[in-house]
């Protein structure tokens, strides 16, 4: 793994009501797209706010590009962009005016802000709507303008907090393509999402957190492999099930119900081919065949269900 762009070391954050949002959390985020997953209240948004210098941690250290977010907030802000959970745009300004305004706040001259705004608008495919008031935009268009505004400062690190919540599938695909392009150009993107397929499509590495603690971290393939191996599900006419189980004996097949047989598939398609060959030799034809691999949904549910069956330590929200 490449040297991390973001390091989170033993960070703790507790609020006045006693809720521990982050509990000695440590992460190392390399270049590329990094997915941060967790249920509501897991601490994802709290971490984003600390990374963006909007909150101070109670303990631990956070560095972005080598700069401590508490000791060097100005240097950190020069290097980051943030698109929060909700589009923070001015409804009475046009899309172009919203983006240019953020550019001016970054300290760009009027000419620089105008030039960069035009380039970004072309990039997000909103040139036709750029000079309309944002109040006329759809939800997906508002999210794209919000993301565009976060890009005008040319950030090295971009924080996207659930960027596609509430947008239509076409707009979602557009945002995915933009995120992939940004990562290909060298940006580091930290993405929080509750859409597990989104993390699967975009993230080079994924962390799952709950109750402010890290549950697991790795590539999506690594996380799926840790959850369990693939399985094969065969549908066999009930009259032939006993014969099928006998034929598949070397593969540790087990009956799932009166028609379905399940067996482990450590070698995936190779195991599937072997099982079908054994059935063919026994003159048995399945009526349906499926190879199931673990998904990020399986990873997420397995890990978060485990933490929610444990009693929460004192001072932590249940």
N, C-alpha and C positions, 0 to 999 in steps of 0.2 A: 504494500500500500504506500502511496506517495506521502510525503510529509504533510501533516494536517495544516489547513488554512485556519480552522477554528479549533481551539482546545478549550474544553470545559472540564475543570478539575475540582472534584469534590464540592460542587455548588449546592448550597442549601438556601431556600427562601421560604420563610414562614410569614403568614399574614396575621393581622391583629386579632382575628377571631380564633386563632390557634391552628388554622389549616396549614399544613406543611405542603406547599405546592411543589417544591423540589427538595429531594432528600439525598444529599451527598452524591449528586449526579455527575458522572464523568463521561465525556464523549471526545472523540478525535475525528474531525470532519475533513476529509481530503478534498482536492479539487474534483469538480463534477457535480452531479446531482445527488444529494443526500436526503433520504426520506425519514421523517420523524413521525411515527405512528403511535397512537394511544387513544383510549376512550375519552369521552368528555371528562374534564377535570383531572386528566393525567399529568398536566404541567407543561404541555406543549407551548401554549401561548405565553405563559410566564417566562419560559426559557427564551422565546423569541424577543420578548420585551427587554430582558436582561442583555441579550446579544446586541440589541439595537440601542443600548444605553438609556432606555426609558425607565428601567428599574435597576436598583442596586441589589446584588446578592447579599444575604446575611453572612455567608461564609463561602470560602472557596475562591477560585480565580477563573476568569474567562479572558482569552486572548483571541484577537482576530488579526491575522497577518502579523503576528508578533506583538501587537499593541494590547495592553490591558484595558478592558472596557471601563473600569473605574478610574484608573490613574491617567489614561490618555483618551478620554471620550471624543475629543475633537478629531484626533487622527483616525479613530475608528469610524466616525461618521463620514469622513471623507471617502471611505472605502466601501460603504455599504449602501444598499437600497432596501426598502421595505414596502411590501404590499400586504396590508393586514387582511383580516377576515371580511371586512366590509369596505366597499369602494369609497374612498374618501375624496370625492370630487365635488366641485361646486356646480350645482344643477343649472345655475344661471349663466355660467360661462360656456363657451364652446369647448369641444374636445381639444382643439389646438391651444386655446387660451389656458386651459387647465395645465397642460403639459409645460407650456412656456413659463407659466407662473412658478412652477416648481423649479424650473431651470434658473430663473432669476433668484429664487431663494438659495440655490446652490452657489450663487455669486457669478453666474454667467452674465455677459453683456447681453443687451437686447438682440444684437445680431447673432451671437453664439446660440442663445436660447432659441431664436427663430429657426436657425439652420438645423440644429439638432432635433427640434420638434418636427420639422418636415421629414427628416430622415426616419425618425421613429414612427411617425404616422404611416409612412409608406410601408414600413416593416410590419406593422400590425394590421395592414389591409383595412384601414379606416379612412382613407383619403376622401372618399365620397361623403363621409359624415363628419369630417373634422371641423367644419365651420357651422355645424348645427349646435344648438344648446344641448348640454348633456341630459337635461330633463326629458328630451325626446328619445334618448337611447334605450335600447333593451338592456336587460341585466348583463348579458354577455359582453355587450359593447362597453358598458360601464367598467366591467372588470378589466377589459383590455386597455382602456384609457388609464385606469389606476395603475396597471402594471407598466404601461408606457411612461407614466410620470416617474415611477421609481427607477427607470432606466436612464433618464436624461443626464444624471450625474455620472454615467458610465461606471457603475459600481463594480468592484472586484468580487464582492460578495453580495448575493441577493437573498433576502428572506421572503418567502412566500407562505403566508399563513392561510391555509385552506383556500387557495386561489380560485378553484372552480366550483365552489359551493353555490348552488342555485343557478348555474348557467346551463344552457341547452347543449346537447351533444356536439353540434357543429362548432360552437364557440369553445367548448372544452378541447376538441381536437386542435383548434387553432392555438390555444394557449399551450397545449402540450408541445406542439411543433416549435413554438417560440422558446420554451424552456430548453428543449433539446439543442436548439441553435445557440442559445447563450452559453450552455455548457461546452459545446464544441468550439466556441470562440475563446474559451479559457476562464469563464466565470465560474465561481462556486455558488451553487444554488442549494439553500437549505429549505426543504419543502415539508410543511406539515399538511397532512391530509387524512380524511376519514374514508376516502375512496381507495380501497386496497389495490384495485386494478390500476389506479393512477400511479401509485408507488411502484407497482410491478413494471409498468411501462417506462417510467422515467428514471427511477433511482438506481444509481450504481451501487449504493450501499443503503441499508435501512437499519434504523434503531427502533425498538418497541419499548415505550415507557409506560408505567402506570404508578399511581400514587407518588409521582415524582422520582421514581427509581428506574434504573435501566434494567429491563428484563432480558433483552438479547440484542445483538448487533452483528451485522455481516452483510454479505451480498444476498440478494433474494434467493438465489439457488442454495446458499449455505443455510439460510433460515428454513427453507422448505425441507432440506435433507435432515435437519435436526428434529423436525416435527414428526417425521416418520417416512418410511419407504412407500413407494407406489404399490398399489394393489390392483389385481385383475378381478373383474366381476363378470361371471358367466351366467347366462340364463339358460337353464336346461329343463326340458319337459320333466315333470315330477316323476314319471314312470321310469326315466333313465337316470335319475339323480344318483342312486346308489352305485350304478355302474360307472358314472362319471367320477364320483369321488374315489372309487377304486382305481380308475385309470390315472387319475391325477395324484394318487398317493405320494409319489416322490416329491411333489411340489407343496406339500403341507396344505392342501385345500381343505376348506371348512364350509359346511352348509350355512347359508345366511337365512334362508327360509325354505319352503317346500319346492321352490324353483330356482333359487339363486345360489351360486357357489362363489366363494371369495377365496383368493389365494395371494400370498405376498409375491411381489414382482421386483425383486432386488435389481434385476437387470433390465427392467422395463420391457421394451419391445422384444428383446430376446426371450425373456420368460414367457411373454404372450405367444410368441411363435411356437415355443416348445410345448406349451399347454395345448394349443390347437392341434399340434402333431399327435400328442398322446390321445386326444379325443378322437381324432380321425382314425387312428389305429384301432380304437375300440368301436368304430362305426357310430359315433355320437356326433350330432351336429347341433351346436348351441343356437338358440333363436336370437340371442343378443350377446354382444361382447363389448366390454369397456375397460380401458386402462385408465385408472385414476391416479393422478399425481397430487401430492400436497400442494395447496395454494397458499398465498399470503393470508387469505381468510382463515385457513386452518391454523397457520402460525399464530395469528392475532387472537383467535378465539381460544386456542389451547393455552396461551400464555396469560391472557387477561382473565380467563375463567379461574385459572389456578390462583392468581393473586386475590381475586374476589372471594375465594373460599377461605382465605387466611384472615384471622382477626387483625384489624388495623392497629398499629402501635398507638399509644396515647399521644394526643395532639395532632393526629392525622385524620383527615376527613374520611369517613367510611366510603 
